[in-house]
Every structure is written in structure tokens, then in C-alpha cells.
Amino acid sequence: MDQDRSSVKSNDSGGGFEFVQNSREDQPELKIANNGDLEELKLSLSEVLKEEKTMEEQGKREDKEADTFFEAQAFVGHDDGAEFNQISYLGAANINAPKSEAEIHRNMAILNREQDQDQCIRVSIRVPSCSAGSVVLIDAATMQIITSYEVQRILFYAHGIAETEEAACFAFTWSHGHSQESAIFQCHVFRCDIPEAVRQVSTCFAKAFMRSLPRPPPPLVCDESQVDLKPSSLQSPVSTMSELFTFELTMEIKEEDSKGGYYVVPKDRSQFKLRANTEKQLCFTVHQVSSVHQRILHIERCFGVLVCPGRNVRHADMRLLEMVSMGSDSPSNKYVITGQWDSNDTALEKLNVVEDPSAPVKSYVTVAIDLVIRGIQEPVRLLLETKVKVFPKNERFWNLTKRQLVQQFYLNLKELPASDTNEPQFEVISVDTSGEIDRTNKSLGISLSGLMSLQLVDPLLSPREEKDEDFIEDELSDNDEPMLSGTGDVSKDCSEALLEQWSDALSKWTQTGSKPKQLNHLVCQGIPHALRAEVWQRLAGYSDEVMEKYRLLIAKESSCESVIQRDINRTFPAHDFFKKAGGLGQDSLFRLSKAYAVYDEEVGYCQGLSFLAAALLLHMPEEQAFCVLVQIMYRYKLRDLFKDGFENLNMRLYQLSRLMEDQVQDLWQHFQDKGVEEHMYGSQWFLTLFTAKFPLHMVFHILDVFLLQGIDTLFLVALALLMSSKKELLQLDFEGILKYFRVNLPKKYRTPKASSQLMKKACSLNVKKLHKYEKEFLTFKNAQDKADQYGNELERLKSELQMSEEDRLRLESEVTQVKDMIKREVQRANEERERNEAIIAEYKQICSQLSQRLEEQVEAGKDKESQGQLCPKCKGDSVGTWVDPLSVDADPRLVVALQRVRELELELAQTKLEHVEAACRNQDLTHQLNAASSELQASKGSWLHKTLSSIKEAAKKDGSTLLPARRESKDGMARDAA
């Protein structure tokens, strides 16, 4: 593009908008020869005048050629616009994100590459001057209308990126369908024969989108934080008599940690990284970005937060979450909402299924919030879809990228007639979204909200192209994205003098077999890249035996293969050697990591070890890298950090804390006050030898010094990092400190000069007190072990005492139960005895009564005889005297009758006694049954069961002895009664 400034106005003069295009080139300046000498100026102007005629002729030819391309025509009725010729229609493609500029550019590139000139459809395109019209496609050969597209249903417009193959292309997305459920979005792509014509097409589309407003406001100055602009893109206009409000929604997902708190889950450019079966919270921040007439809509409350696995889900499938908090942040005018995500909810079970880390992302989650906005009767739903990847519950992420999901929503509202209240009332016409916004890409663009308040900027230009490299680096250092591992270019340049020094040192080393004196100084300066492989192997100690083992180890299987495969996909992702899945780099790293896991069965494979192995593979073949890795782990005792539950690592972190206390007292105290512990930043440094976060040139320099000086290098580099960043760290709080270690600190050493200064400072530090601190730690640990031992013994004794107390209480309870049972038995026996005594007394009384009645009858008979009341026969027989019926002289019949009476009385008494005995036996059996049931329920111990059994046997014996006595007494009573 050669023009410095151009402006194309619509044929309709009713609108005051311009599509202004600015060039990247500097503005031309007028230079006058010889400091403005008049004669020289005339001479120069004469040369220009001589060329005037030639320029006019050339201009006429260009105007004639341009007229064949651009021809302004009047549309039917009010639809004034412009018609463009010499355009090829490349075709249409379905698109899932109709407002995604990147997706449109991707389809544009595919169709432009696949469609040849002879396969395209030659068309003319007619663009209206307002949103009430339609974009019309006309066949260039027959001039017949092919189809038309209503401007109000065009969702997005974009043209090709400058200086690419798609620079002459433009495209727009159109919605087919009358509802959101049935809508199909297509991207229509066109190509101009003259690339410069795309600029004119973009101008007409911009005016068609803009000129639907009844009262266009004057231009306002907005900054980048107020409006989200997209380069080379235009969004569809709103309908007439409506007003557009732009809201920005920010979402974070938090997961519960081991301490009961919640931390933000990592997110890269495409997905959230979730852990399965973990409680989560969804945190939203909503605020209004802009509106056409600068009116503010107030959010009163959140009606609900909903979530559902998948995308394009039904409303019935959405799961309502429990609301944790909601409220407005007064200073920033933002509304903050938090909802609780229950991991045990069966409706969300799909989001607990762990996915293969190497597989592409296929899981989506749909999230929605219903907002109650003042002036709108119905709740407004803001719905977004995002990719998620589910990892195991115990997964650890080395590179925590806490990126927020940001989307803008466009509320197209129609103002209702004025009501009794003074507040305006609105009706929702539509709710659209821009899709996810990448805040790390700070390039300027064009959006509908920007068109309402800003003059249009040339869509062909990208401000990113105008920035110099230093500004881009500063921009990157300010964002919240951690630097990817494997970042940084390693210089291979080396001065001739330095190479001579190294040549001399290596020669002496080869001849004498011992390290030369100048080696320490040379290594601290950094080993030249070309010599690193040889020097590293010499420093570590080369072993042919280990190399031979490697060929055998890689053929064996390891139980850690799945973990290794998962880790290598995120090891040095910024380096080309390890970037491709299944490539040479990842295959070599997998074999090397698996071989060491088989070789060192005690340690196996530990997460983070792949970073060290990858650093070695960048300098030497697999076999040599394996030898150096084994030496680092065994000879330099790095494997001790992974053993015995990381006990040695705890000692190293204690040593680092004591070094900070001695040498960086103020920073150590600041960490103590803020609750920052050494393991929060030092664990990854020590376990990976600083290879996981920092640039490669710094990583290699640290390995140079480590292979020379050993484990002390960890403390030297850690202290140097803390000292160099002390000023920044002292100004931060807990969260800021951790973020600084994760994001800002590695970026501080992106240049070789910065890392070289750091290593120079590290090599100058003194860590001679490490042995003293180790003794302190061991003494403290021994004391702690003894205290733990005594504590465990005390806990054991307390447990035993508690068990004894429980046994005592249980025995007391059982004894009380036995006493109560014995009391009940004694009471029952007494009652039985009293009842038997009463029965015996009653029968004795009956017998005495019978005897008394017999005596009375005998006396009555005697009285009658004495009174002469006997019959004559009796008198004759008795001869005047009473005869005893039992005597020999008595009447035999009377004797027989009396004997029969006695027999019946004895039989009656015997029957009653037997009846009483049967009743007693029945009561005894019933009581024994009840007692047995009570014993079964009450007895809990074996000794109680035995006691009750002995009591029962004793009771049976007493009963057996008592029963014959009772029978004898009853027989005696019967005899007495007889």
C-alpha cells in the first residue's frame, strides 16, 4: 500500500463517519536544496513542470483502468451503494466460530490455496450503504443476480493480512437459519484481481455496518482497556431503533487444595487443565465496557450459575450450581460471582474422566450465568463454551499458566416506551459474543463497539508491525504468562583467545589426567557451546560399562512408561527438537528416561527428571547423555534428593533457609512474615537443577558450574537469584512473591548478558557453612525423631489407658447388669417361696376344715341318737347305744359308704395337689425361658456367660432338691387331711 492517507465517504451524506487509513511509513518532508536558494528552487520546479504532461497522460490511463474496476451506482429505492467488478468467488465453508477472526483467516487461506483462477466463479459484488440493504452477488458473464445476503445477518467481516498470499482476499460470515438452534454459519470468501481494491471493499462494508444508527454520537477517545478491537475485521451492525451494550465476562476455575483453600487452575491458550474428583469453584467477573449513548446498566444480582459437559447443550441438561458469593466491587464497578462445583455430582461425571495427555483435546464444558439487570424484566443469560482437559487427581503441573477466559457479550436492547418510573425499560433483541479474547495479544483492531466511539483505523495495518523488538520484549515481560521451558537461543560464537585458553586447558587435562588450575575460572565464565559435550563428560566421569548397559536397558519394560510419556510432551515445548509428538527428540527423551528408571529401581522415574535429560540430549547422543545422567544422579548425589520421602531435599532447603538468614536477613524475615516457605520455590530449582523454568543459555551455564563444583552450585545460584531480586521481592505479598518466582524471575534472565552476570555473582558467593548447617539439621532431626518417638509412645500409652478405661467401664456395666439380674432372681425365688407357702397353708386349712366337718357330723349323729331321733330300725340295731361306724359291730353298708367318702376326699385332695404342682412347674419353665432370653441379651463377655450358666445350674439343683421336698410335704399334708 503506497498511499499515506485516504478517506472514502459514502454517497449518503447523512452520516458523518469516515474510514480512515493510516500508513506505517513516516510522513514525507519537503527538502529544499541549498537551504532555500531561489535560483536552485526555480531550477528544480522547472524539471517538475516538464514532467507535468507525461504525468497527466499516465494519470488518464490509470483513471480509465480504475473506472473499469470501481463503478458507483444507485441501488433500487433507498439502497444506495457501490458495485465492484473483477472479483472471484472462491466458495463457502461451514464455520463453528463465526466471529473468530483467526478461523475466518484459516478458511480464507485454505480456499485461496485450493481454488485456481479457472475454478473460481467470476462475479460482481454490490455493497449497500446502510444496514437495511443486502450484499448482492451478480454473475459477471450474464449480469444475473446469483444471491443476496442481508447485512443485518452478516456476523463478521475480515480481509486478508497484508504482505501474505491472502492480501487480495476478503470474507464475511453469514447465518443460515431463523433460530439459534437451527442456525448454520458459513464463511464466504472472495478474491480481488487488484489487491488494492480490498481497501475500497472494506470501506463500503464499514459504512454499511455503521450507518444504521439514528443519532450517531461524536467521536470519543477510548483506550484499549475500554474497547476490544480486532485488526482487519468488522462486526455486524445492530438493528434500527436499538442500542448496543458491551459487557466483558472473565471466568476463572479454582480447585480445592490440601489445606482447604482454593487455587486458580492452569490454563493455556486452548484449554483449562482440571483434576478429576476435586471440588471446584467457578469465579466470574462481569462489567460493562461501553454503550452507544454511554448509558450504564446496573447488575442487581445473579439469578444462577449453570454448567454442563459438552457444547451446544440443551437448557434442560444444564446443572445449577450452589451460589457461594456474589456482589459488586464498588471501586471498579465490576460484579463478582462465585459458584460451587460439586465433583460428586453425577450429572458432571464426564468431567471426572481422565484423558490421555498425548491425545488432542476433545472435552468441552458449557458455562452460563443468568444476570438480573435493572431495566430488563427477564434474566439475561451469558453463555460460553471452552475446552477442558482432565488429569488425575494427584497430577502436578510444573508450568502453571493462570490465564483467564475473557469474552465480550453484545446486548442488543430495544428501549420500551416510557413508563411511570423514571428509569428506562429495555427488551432484549439478541445477545451475541465475540468468542474468547486473547489479552496477551495487545494488537489494535476494529469491533462494533469501537466503531460507535472511534474513527476507523486502517484494517490492513497492524500496530504490532510498527513496534520494535525491545518494545515487544517489554510487553512480554509484563504479561502473566510464564516463559515456556526450552526458551532461549544459545550463542555458538566464541572468541579466538577463549578457544586457545580452552585448548591449552584440555591439553593439560589430557596429559596429566587431572584438572588444570585455570579450569575453574574458564568454567565459571561458561563452557563454549562446541566444547560442552566433551567437557561435561570429562567433568562427570566417562564410563564405557554404563554405556554398554544402556543398550540393554532400553529393551526392557518399565512400569513408569505412562508417566514418562505424559511428561515428555511438556518438556522443553519451546524447543524445536522436542516440539513434535513422536519426533526424534521426544523418542530419544523417552528412551533415556525409561532406561534410567530401569537402571535405578530405588528411585525409578521422578517427575521433573526429564528436563535434565533433555538438556543433556541437546549436546550429546543418547548413550553419552545416559552416562552423564547416571554420574549426576550417583556421583553428585542428586538422587538423594528423591529418596526417603525427600528427606535429603528437606535438609537442603533448611540449609538454604539458614544461608538466607545469614546473608539476606531482610529478605528472609520478609518471607517469614508473609508465610513464604523455601519449598514453595526451591523444590523445583533443586530437583530439576534449574532446568524447568529458566532460558537454555542460563540452564547450560548452571550445568557447567554444577558439574565442576557439585551440589554446592544449587545454593550458589539460589542465593544469587534471591539477592538479585531482593528489591522486587520485598515489595510483594504472598501471592505476588509466588507469581514473581513463576513468571517474572525467569524472564529477567532472557539475555545471555543477564545470566552471565548472575553466574558471575553466584561463583563469588561463600557457602562454607553448609556442613555446619547440615549438622544442625541432623541434630534437630534426631531431636525431632526422639520427640516423635516419645510422642508416639505417649500416644500409645494414652491409647492403652483409654482402652483400659473403656474395659473398666464395660466391666462395671456388666457387673451392674449381673447384680440386677441376681436381685431379680432372688426376688423371684422369694415370691415363689411365698406363693408356695400360701398354697400349703391354704391346703392345710382345707384339710383342717374337712376334719372339723367330719367331727361335727359325728357329733351331730351322736346328738341325734341321744335325742331319739333315730329310726326304729336303727334304734333296734343300736339297742339304745351309739355304735361307731368304724367299729366291728357297725353296719357294713355304712362302713362301705364312709370308706368310699374317704377315698373320694383323698382323690380330690390328690388331684388338687397335682394341679398345683403342674401350675408350679409351668411357672418354673416360663421363668427359666425368660431368664435364658435375658441372659442371652445381657451377656457380652465369656466370663459373664459362664457365671450365668453356673447360676442356672445351681438354680436347677436347688429346684430339684426343693421339688421332692415339696412333694413330700404335699403327700404328708394329704395324709394328714386323710
C-alpha positions, 0 to 999 in steps of 0.5 A: 500500500503506497498511499499515506492517507485516504478517506472514502465517504459514502454517497449518503451524506447523512452520516458523518463517519469516515474510514480512515487509513493510516500508513506505517511509513513516516510522513514525507518532508519537503527538502529544499536544496541549498537551504532555500536558494531561489535560483536552485528552487526555480531550477528544480520546479522547472524539471517538475513542470516538464514532467507535468504532461507525461504525468497527466497522460499516465494519470488518464490511463490509470483513471480509465483502468480504475473506472473499469474496476470501481463503478458507483451506482444507485441501488433500487429505492433507498439502497444506495451503494457501490458495485465492484467488478473483477472479483472471484468467488472462491466458495463457502465453508461451514464455520463453528466460530463465526466471529473468530477472526483467526478461523475466518483467516484459516478458511480464507487461506485454505480456499485461496490455496485450493481454488485456481483462477479457472475454478473460481466463479467470476462475479460482481459484488454490490455493497449497500450503504446502510444496514437495511440493504443486502450484499448482492452477488451478480454473475459477471458473464450474464449480469444475473443476480446469483444471491443476496445476503442481508447485512443485518445477518452478516456476523463478521467481516475480515480481509486478508493480512497484508504482505501474505498470499491472502492480501487480495482476499476478503470474507464475511460470515453469514447465518443460515437459519431463523433460530439459534438452534437451527442456525448454520454459519458459513464463511464466504470468501472472495478474491480481488484481481487488484489487491488494492481494491480490498481497501475500497471493499472494506470501506463500503462494508464499514459504512454499511455496518455503521450507518444504521444508527439514528443519532450517531454520537461524536467521536470519543477517545477510548483506550484499549482497556475500554474497547476490544478491537480486532485488526482487519475485521468488522462486526455486524451492525445492530438493528434500527431503533436499538442500542448496543451494550458491551459487557466483558465476562472473565471466568476463572476455575479454582480447585480445592487444595490440601489445606482447604483453600482454593487455587486458580487452575492452569490454563493455556491458550486452548484449554483449562487443565482440571483434576478429576474428583476435586471440588471446584469453584467457578469465579466470574467477573462481569462489567460493562465496557461501553454503550452507544449513548454511554448509558450504564446498566446496573447488575442487581444480582445473579439469578444462577450459575449453570454448567454442563459437559459438552457444547451446544447443550440443551437448557434442560441438561444444564446443572445449577450450581450452589451460589457461594458469593456474589456482589459488586466491587464498588471501586471498579464497578465490576460484579463478582460471582462465585459458584460451587462445583460439586465433583460428586455430582453425577450429572458432571461425571464426564468431567471426572474422566481422565484423558490421555495427555498425548491425545488432542483435546476433545472435552468441552464444558458449557458455562452460563450465568443468568444476570438480573439487570435493572431495566430488563424484566427477564434474566439475561443469560451469558453463555460460553463454551471452552475446552477442558482437559482432565488429569488425575487427581494427584497430577502436578503441573510444573508450568502453571499458566493462570490465564483467564477466559475473557469474552465480550457479550453484545446486548442488543436492547430495544428501549420500551416506551416510557413508563411511570418510573423514571428509569428506562425499560429495555427488551432484549433483541439478541445477545451475541459474543465475540468468542474468547479474547486473547489479552496477551495479544495487545494488537489494535483492531476494529469491533462494533463497539469501537466503531460507535466511539472511534474513527476507523483505523486502517484494517490492513495495518497492524500496530504490532508491525510498527513496534520494535523488538525491545518494545515487544520484549517489554510487553512480554515481560509484563504479561502473566504468562510464564516463559515456556521451558526450552526458551532461549537461543544459545550463542555458538560464537566464541572468541579466538583467545577463549578457544586457545585458553580452552585448548591449552586447558584440555591439553593439560587435562589430557596429559596429566589426567587431572584438572588444570588450575585455570579450569575453574575460572574458564568454567565459571565464565561458561563452557563454549557451546562446541566444547560442552559435550566433551567437557561435561563428560570429562567433568562427570566421569566417562564410563564405557560399562554404563554405556554398554548397559544402556543398550540393554536397558532400553529393551526392557519394560518399565512400569513408569512408561505412562508417566514418562510419556505424559511428561515428555510432551511438556518438556522443553515445548519451546524447543524445536527438537522436542516440539513434535509428538513422536519426533526424534527428540521426544523418542530419544527423551523417552528412551533415556528416561525409561532406561534410567528408571530401569537402571535405578529401581530405588528411585525409578522415574521422578517427575521433573527428571526429564528436563535434565535429560533433555538438556543433556540430549541437546549436546550429546547422543543418547548413550553419552547423555545416559552416562552423564545422567547416571554420574549426576544422579550417583556421583553428585548425589542428586538422587538423594534428593528423591529418596526417603520421602525427600528427606535429603531435599528437606535438609537442603532447603533448611540449609538454604533457609539458614544461608538466607538468614545469614546473608539476606536477613531482610529478605528472609524475615520478609518471607517469614512474615508473609508465610513464604516457605523455601519449598514453595520455590526451591523444590523445583530449582533443586530437583530439576537443577534449574532446568524447568523454568529458566532460558537454555543459555542460563540452564547450560551455564548452571550445568557447567558450574554444577558439574565442576563444583557439585551440589554446592552450585544449587545454593550458589545460584539460589542465593544469587537469584534471591539477592538479585531480586531482593528489591522486587521481592520485598515489595510483594505479598504472598501471592505476588512473591509466588507469581514473581518466582513463576513468571517474572524471575525467569524472564529477567534472565532472557539475555545471555548478558543477564545470566552471565552476570548472575553466574558471575555473582553466584561463583563469588558467593561463600557457602562454607557453612553448609556442613555446619548447617547440615549438622544442625539439621541432623541434630534437630532431626534426631531431636525431632525423631526422639520427640516423635518417638516419645510422642508416639509412645505417649500416644500409645500409652494414652491409647492403652489407658483409654482402652483400659478405661473403656474395659473398666467401664464395660466391666462395671456395666456388666457387673451392674447388669449381673447384680440386677439380674441376681436381685431379680432372681432372688426376688423371684425365688422369694415370691415363689417361696411365698406363693408356695407357702400360701398354697400349703397353708391354704391346703392345710386349712382345707384339710383342717376344715374337712376334719372339723366337718367330719367331727361335727357330723359325728357329733351331730349323729351322736346328738341325734341318737341321744335325742331319739331321733333315730329310726326304729330300725336303727334304734333296734340295731343300736339297742339304745347305744351309739355304735361307731361306724368304724367299729366291728359291730357297725353296719357294713353298708355304712362302713362301705359308704364312709370308706368310699367318702374317704377315698373320694376326699383323698382323690380330690385332695390328690388331684388338687395337689397335682394341679398345683404342682403342674401350675408350679412347674409351668411357672418354673419353665416360663421363668427359666425361658425368660431368664435364658432370653435375658441372659442371652441379651445381657451377656457380652463377655465369656466370663459373664456367660459362664457365671450365668450358666453356673447360676442356672445350674445351681438354680436347677439343683436347688429346684430339684432338691426343693421339688421332692421336698415339696412333694413330700410335704404335699403327700404328708399334708394329704395324709394328714387331711386323710 
